[in-house]
Amino acid sequence: MIANVLADAARQSLRLLMWQTGCVVALAAVFAAVAGGKAGWSTLVGGGIGLIWTIYMTVMLRRHSVDYGVRLSMATVIAGWVAKVALTIGLLIIAFRSQAIAPLPLLGGLGGALIAYWAWLTFRVKHADGANGE
């Protein structure tokens, strides 16, 4: 049986997405309790913007795992990154222009999603250079 590393990566990415979503929701609850509903909503919007890359990677890894990455290339990775950056900037511009969104909690949600991402990668992923050598 051939191991499908893309399927394994897709499962790991889905776990990361669930972790990030939980962190964003918890952060939004704290903002809502401390600063009110508008702050909580703004935190959720910012966190949602921060989740875009993880959602994209989860979907693409799952899609490419079906054919073991036959159509996967560096060009698709770069195109995905460019699309993610453009979408993130566009959504942030829209959110900042909206009267319904508070700017600081929006940035707090975005930052919280990014910190949750890096915390997962730092503390939860077993790296190949670990003590067990796997």
C-alpha positions, 0 to 999 in steps of 0.5 A: 500500500502506497502512503498518501502523504497529501491525505495525511497533510489534509487530515493534519490541516483539518485538525489545524483548522479546527484548532484555529477556529476554536481559538478564534471563537474563544477570543471573540467570546472574551472580546464580547464579554469585555468590550461588548457585542460589536467587539466580539463580532469584529473579532470573529470577522478578523479571525475569519479573514485569518482562517482563509489560508488554512481553509484554502490549504485544507481544501487543496490538500484534500483535492490533490490527495485524490490523485496523489498530487499529479497536478500539484506544482510550485506554480499552483502553490504560488498562485494560491498564495497570491490569491490568499494575499489579495483576498485577505487585503481586499477583505480587510479593506472592506472590513475597515471601511464598514461602520459595523466593524471595530478596527482593533478587535478586527486586528485582534481576531486576525492576530489571534488566528495567526498566533493559533496557527503558529502555536499549533505548528510549534507545539502540536506537530511532531517534526521529523527531527524529533527524539523518535526519529520518525 
